Amino acid sequence: MLDTCRRALEAFRAIGMTVDAAKLSEPADAMWQTASTLRHWSVGADLAGFYADPAKRARMKPEAIFEVEGAAKITGEQLTRASEGRTRIYRAFDTLFDQFDFLVLPTAQVFPFDVETRWPRTIAGRTMDSYHRWMEVTLPATMAGLPTLAVPAGFGGAHKLPMGLQIIGPNHADLAVLQIGQAYEDASPWIGQLREQRLNS
């Protein structure tokens, strides 16, 4: 998956951009704790009405019940810490944008999985402890409220499955992110060719 994404970075070099490695100062575990707490609070509140009705609760997926029950356990102190964590994530991005114009990340940690699989239980030997851990990489930009565009990265793995990239820009740089996305697509002719194939099939 990472090899597919790294190959896609060549399109950015082709349009004259310099590509360097970057790392957020906020630890991944801390960002996950912040995001999962705020997700419980938000999603759990949205689903609480269904959960309160026994007939509707019986029809809820385990993942939805997980969110509601998680929300019910959140304390005011935990919510305050998560809000502070969200501020730290924003500041960590803000610091990186002093050095970089845009950040690029994969859109997930795994290629698309079988429709019969509820969610991946392990990735590269690491246990996924919740149903959305496999897309953890999307949470930091969401927590920071930054403009983010998903673009195709290519196909890889044994079954040549699709993977994407997130192009993340600074606060209020929505137009610039769209412009870079267009330039990336222009420098990746395979995207247009694939679109034509799909339209003509």
C-alpha positions in Angstrom: 0.0 0.0 0.0 2.8 2.4 0.9 4.7 1.5 -2.3 1.6 2.5 -4.3 1.3 5.8 -2.5 5.1 6.5 -2.9 4.9 5.9 -6.6 2.0 8.4 -6.8 4.2 11.1 -5.2 6.2 11.3 -8.5 3.3 13.2 -10.0 3.9 16.0 -7.5 7.6 16.1 -8.5 6.5 16.2 -12.1 4.7 19.5 -11.6 7.7 21.0 -9.9 7.0 20.4 -6.2 9.7 19.2 -3.8 8.6 16.1 -1.8 10.0 15.6 1.7 9.0 13.5 4.7 7.1 15.2 7.5 5.9 14.3 10.9 3.4 15.8 13.2 4.6 16.7 16.7 1.4 15.3 18.4 1.9 11.5 19.0 -0.3 9.1 17.0 -1.7 7.5 20.2 -2.7 10.9 21.6 -4.4 11.9 18.3 -6.3 8.6 18.3 -7.5 9.1 21.9 -8.7 12.6 21.0 -10.4 11.6 17.9 -12.1 8.5 19.3 -13.4 10.4 22.3 -14.9 13.1 20.2 -16.3 10.6 17.8 -18.0 8.7 20.6 -19.4 12.0 21.9 -20.7 13.1 18.5 -21.8 9.8 16.8 -23.1 8.3 20.1 -25.3 11.4 20.6 -26.7 11.1 17.1 -27.6 7.4 17.6 -28.8 7.6 21.2 -32.5 7.8 20.3 -32.3 4.6 18.3 -30.4 2.9 21.2 -33.1 4.0 23.7 -35.8 2.1 21.8 -35.3 -1.7 22.4 -36.9 -2.6 19.1 -34.6 -0.3 17.2 -31.5 -1.2 19.3 -32.0 -4.9 18.3 -31.5 -3.8 14.7 -28.4 -1.7 15.3 -24.9 -2.9 14.2 -22.5 -3.7 17.0 -20.3 -0.7 15.8 -23.2 1.7 16.3 -23.9 0.3 19.8 -20.2 0.6 20.5 -20.5 4.4 19.8 -23.5 5.0 21.9 -22.2 3.0 24.9 -18.9 4.7 24.6 -20.5 8.1 24.6 -22.4 7.3 27.8 -19.1 6.6 29.6 -17.4 9.9 28.6 -16.8 12.3 31.6 -16.6 16.0 31.4 -12.9 15.8 32.2 -12.3 13.4 29.3 -14.2 15.7 26.9 -12.2 18.6 28.1 -8.9 16.7 27.5 -10.1 15.7 24.0 -10.9 19.4 23.2 -7.4 20.3 24.3 -6.0 17.5 22.2 -7.9 18.8 19.2 -6.2 22.2 19.7 -2.8 20.5 19.9 -3.5 18.7 16.6 -4.4 21.9 15.0 -1.2 23.6 16.3 0.9 20.6 15.2 -0.4 21.0 11.6 0.0 24.8 11.8 3.7 24.3 12.7 4.3 21.9 9.8 2.7 24.4 7.4 5.4 26.9 8.3 7.7 24.5 6.4 5.4 22.7 3.9 2.8 24.1 1.5 0.7 20.9 1.5 0.8 17.5 3.3 0.0 14.2 1.5 -1.0 11.0 3.3 -2.7 7.7 2.3 -6.5 7.6 2.6 -6.4 4.4 4.6 -3.9 1.9 6.1 -5.1 -1.0 4.0 -6.4 -1.8 0.5 -10.2 -2.3 0.2 -11.2 -5.5 1.9 -13.8 -8.2 1.2 -17.4 -7.1 1.5 -18.0 -10.0 3.9 -15.3 -8.6 6.3 -16.9 -6.2 8.8 -13.5 -4.5 9.3 -9.8 -5.6 9.3 -8.8 -7.1 12.6 -5.0 -6.8 12.0 -2.9 -4.8 9.6 0.8 -5.6 9.1 0.7 -7.6 12.4 -0.9 -4.8 14.4 -4.3 -5.4 16.0 -7.1 -3.0 15.1 -8.9 -2.4 18.4 -12.0 -0.8 16.9 -14.0 -0.9 13.7 -12.5 2.4 12.4 -8.9 2.0 13.4 -8.0 1.0 9.8 -8.8 4.5 8.6 -7.1 6.2 11.5 -4.8 8.1 9.1 -7.8 10.3 8.1 -8.6 11.5 11.6 -5.9 14.1 12.2 -6.9 16.4 9.4 -10.5 16.0 10.3 -9.7 16.9 13.9 -7.9 20.0 12.7 -10.7 21.0 10.4 -8.4 21.4 7.4 -9.3 21.3 3.7 -8.6 17.8 2.4 -9.0 16.3 -1.0 -8.9 12.5 -1.7 -7.3 11.6 -5.1 -6.5 8.3 -6.7 -3.0 7.0 -5.9 -3.1 3.9 -8.1 -3.5 0.1 -7.7 -1.4 -2.3 -5.8 -1.2 -5.5 -3.8 -1.7 -9.0 -5.1 -5.1 -8.2 -6.4 -4.3 -4.7 -7.8 -6.8 -2.9 -5.6 -7.2 0.9 -5.5 -5.6 3.2 -3.0 -5.9 7.0 -2.6 -4.0 10.0 -1.3 -5.2 12.8 0.9 -4.0 16.2 -0.1 -4.2 18.4 3.0 -3.8 22.2 3.0 -3.6 24.9 5.6 -6.7 26.5 7.1 -8.8 28.3 4.5 -6.6 27.0 1.6 -9.6 25.1 0.0 -9.1 26.6 -3.4 -5.3 25.8 -3.4 -6.0 22.2 -2.4 -8.4 21.8 -5.3 -5.8 23.4 -7.7 -3.1 21.1 -6.6 -5.5 18.2 -6.9 -6.2 19.2 -10.5 -2.5 19.6 -11.3 -1.8 16.2 -9.7 -4.5 14.6 -11.9 -3.1 16.4 -15.0 0.3 14.9 -14.2 -1.3 11.4 -13.7 -2.6 10.5 -17.2 -3.6 7.1 -16.1 -6.5 8.6 -14.1 -8.1 10.1 -17.2 -7.5 6.9 -19.2 -9.1 4.9 -16.5 -12.1 7.2 -16.5 -12.5 6.9 -20.2 -12.3 3.1 -20.0 -15.1 3.1 -17.4 -17.3 5.5 -19.4 -16.8 3.4 -22.6 -17.4 0.0 -20.9 
